[in-house]
Structure formats: structure tokens, C-alpha cells
């Protein structure tokens, strides 16, 4: 059976923050979890402030206005 190639699409379409993890869903079906320790502002923020996240610039950035924090989605995919 032929396999179809999946085109990478690193735009965020869903985001959820737990007590210790940032979970991001991408337009191409991938999901990524990142420890909150990677962002001092998210780690220190309240549950309500972390929950108030906006996906901006067509999924290119994540923004937490209550915490004055923005993260470029592509930076979450870099290994260095």
C-alpha cells in the first residue's frame, strides 16, 4: 500500500498548560510537550494566568498576556 507524505506544518492549533507541562498541538497532527521549567514566567504564573493563552500570527506564536510572555512555536521544535 503506498504511503502518502505528510507535509510538515509547525503552526500551533491547540495549546494546554498543566501544572508542570506545556502541551502544543500542531496543524500537521504532531503534539509536543515541554516542561514549564523552560519558561520561568510560565512556571511562576498562576493556573489562571497560564490558562489565558492566545495562539497568534496564524499559529506562529503563543502569547500569555497576563504573564507578559510570548514563545515562538518554532523555538519549541529546535533541538539546540
C-alpha angles and dihedrals in degrees: 000000000000118000120225118223117241114223111224112242110177095186114126115238099168136026133183130175122206129186091282110005140065111215120196129186117204131212091245093057099261121132127203133191121200127184113250087229086080087072117045091194094054092044092052095041125102121254090253093050092049091049091055096081127147126200104220140182093031093304098316096113139028117216132196104187094183090058098036088236130139127176127192108229092220090060089063090059096050117101095206 
